[in-house]
Amino acid sequence: MAISLSVDRQSPLYASADFALADLASGVFEVAVSLPENAEVVGGALVVTTAFDSATSDALDVGDAGASGRYLSVAALPVGRTALVPTGYRTVGKEPVGVTWTGVGVVTTGAGRLEVEYVIVGRGTNVQPA
């Protein structure tokens, strides 16, 4: 049996959300973007725009309600960009992607942006010419 070729194509979709320390509570999953049914993360990044300065340590996970670190777990939060790691997970329904920050000790500052690039499996928005 041969693989059925499809002429359907789609461009990845992109969602982003800015966050600051005031938006986060240590150890709590905070929703940043919502993905539709059959979405699969194919890229993205966690961009720290203002370093987090907890007295002892800072960590940030990017994931969903089912697995808080599904796409990224970072133990230090200096200014910079860290790529998300696509896992092949496909959403079953409309599902959130968010961040879980964990800070130990007094913290006074920190901010960033979550960028999520995804496709919707089975969606075609363009046709490849023959």
C-alpha positions in Angstrom: 0.0 0.0 0.0 1.5 3.4 -1.0 1.4 6.5 1.0 -1.3 8.9 -0.2 0.2 12.2 -1.2 -1.7 15.3 -0.3 -1.5 18.7 -2.1 -2.8 20.5 1.0 -0.3 22.8 2.7 -0.5 25.2 5.7 1.7 27.8 7.2 2.5 27.5 10.9 0.4 29.7 13.2 1.9 31.8 15.9 0.7 33.0 19.3 2.5 35.0 21.9 1.9 36.4 25.4 4.0 38.9 27.5 4.2 38.3 31.2 5.7 40.0 34.2 6.5 39.0 37.7 3.2 40.5 38.9 1.4 38.0 36.7 3.0 34.9 38.3 2.7 33.1 41.6 5.5 30.6 42.5 4.5 27.1 41.6 1.3 28.0 39.9 0.5 27.2 36.2 -0.5 30.4 34.4 -2.2 30.2 31.0 -0.5 32.2 28.3 -2.0 31.0 25.0 -4.9 28.7 24.0 -4.4 26.1 21.2 -7.3 24.7 19.2 -8.1 21.0 18.9 -5.5 18.9 16.9 -2.8 21.5 17.4 0.8 20.4 17.5 3.6 22.7 18.8 6.4 22.8 16.2 8.5 25.6 17.6 8.6 28.8 19.7 10.6 30.2 22.5 10.7 31.5 26.0 12.1 35.0 25.8 13.3 36.5 29.2 13.3 40.3 28.7 14.1 41.2 32.3 16.1 38.8 34.4 14.3 37.2 37.4 16.3 37.9 40.6 15.1 35.6 43.3 17.5 35.5 46.2 18.2 31.7 45.9 16.9 30.4 42.6 14.4 30.8 39.8 13.0 28.2 37.4 10.4 28.3 34.7 8.5 25.5 33.0 6.5 25.8 29.7 3.8 23.3 29.2 0.1 22.6 29.6 -2.3 21.4 32.3 -1.3 17.8 31.7 2.5 18.3 31.9 3.8 21.6 33.2 7.3 21.1 31.6 6.1 19.5 28.3 8.0 22.0 26.1 10.7 23.4 28.3 12.2 23.4 31.8 14.7 26.1 32.6 16.6 26.4 35.9 18.0 29.9 35.4 16.3 32.9 34.0 18.8 35.4 32.7 17.9 37.7 29.8 17.8 35.7 26.5 15.9 33.4 24.2 15.5 29.6 24.8 13.9 27.5 22.2 10.9 25.3 23.0 11.3 21.6 22.4 8.4 20.2 20.3 7.3 16.8 21.7 4.8 15.6 19.0 1.9 16.1 21.5 -1.4 16.8 19.8 -4.2 18.6 21.6 -7.4 16.6 22.2 -9.6 19.7 22.5 -9.0 23.4 23.0 -6.0 23.4 25.4 -3.9 26.1 27.1 -0.1 26.4 27.0 1.4 28.4 29.8 4.2 28.9 32.3 4.9 27.8 35.8 7.5 29.9 37.6 9.1 28.8 40.8 11.1 31.3 42.8 12.9 30.7 46.1 13.6 33.7 48.2 12.7 37.4 47.8 12.2 38.4 44.1 11.7 41.9 42.9 11.8 41.8 39.1 11.4 39.5 36.1 9.5 39.6 32.8 9.3 37.7 29.5 7.3 36.6 26.5 6.1 33.1 25.5 6.1 32.5 21.8 4.4 29.4 20.5 4.5 28.2 16.9 2.0 25.4 16.0 0.2 23.7 13.2 -3.3 22.2 13.2 -3.1 18.6 12.0 -5.5 18.0 9.0 -5.8 21.6 8.2 -5.0 22.8 4.6 -4.9 26.5 3.7 -3.0 26.3 0.5 -2.7 23.9 -2.4 0.7 22.9 -3.8 0.7 23.3 -7.6 1.3 20.1 -9.6 
